[in-house]
């Protein structure tokens, strides 16, 4: 399928419901204060794009290409990143709301999550090798058979991770995070 290519363009306060957003390959574009909530972005391609203060909640991400995406202060509730095109899937999140999203079985090595809300996010069977969760709330997020090698959880909080069911080689945790690693043993840590 041939896509029109749109490069180096900035979109400010576009409402996809009002103005038709066309299927294309977007390269080095910036989307600011755009509302994509509930829209179908399937098959879209975003390469080296930046999303700032956008609402992408509940968008259809079926086969979306996201390479080197940067998301800042975005609302992204219930996003199914596991439906994205897996080829070179890569992104960084700063101060984003990602609750109820899914990274199930994705390979997203070296991903940075900084000051994000990640409540009830599915990271099952996800490869997060060398990722960073800096000041992130991981309340009720699921890690099962996940590859968490060299992941930095030192400033993350509210996580529960079973060391027996995840690969944690050289992962980094703070002393305050120990209860989240030992929860299954039902022991009291003072």
CORPEKA-V23915 format. One record per run of one state. SS is the DSSP state (helix for helix, strand for strand, loop for the rest). FROM is the first residue (numbers start at 0). LEN is the number of residues. If there is no record, write none. Layout:
SS/FROM/LEN  SS/FROM/LEN
This chain:
loop/0/4  strand/4/3  loop/7/2  strand/9/3  loop/12/2  strand/14/1  loop/15/9  strand/24/3  loop/27/2  strand/29/3  loop/32/2  strand/34/1  loop/35/4  strand/39/1  loop/40/4  strand/44/3  loop/47/2  strand/49/3  loop/52/2  strand/54/1  loop/55/4  strand/59/1  loop/60/4  strand/64/3  loop/67/1  strand/68/4  loop/72/2  strand/74/1  loop/75/4  strand/79/1  helix/80/3  loop/83/7  strand/90/4  loop/94/2  strand/96/1  loop/97/4  strand/101/1  loop/102/4  strand/106/1  loop/107/4  strand/111/3  loop/114/2  strand/116/1  loop/117/4  strand/121/1  loop/122/4  strand/126/1  loop/127/4  strand/131/3  loop/134/2  strand/136/1  loop/137/4  strand/141/1  loop/142/4  strand/146/1  loop/147/4  strand/151/1  loop/152/4  strand/156/1  loop/157/9  strand/166/1  loop/167/4  strand/171/1  loop/172/2  helix/174/11  loop/185/5
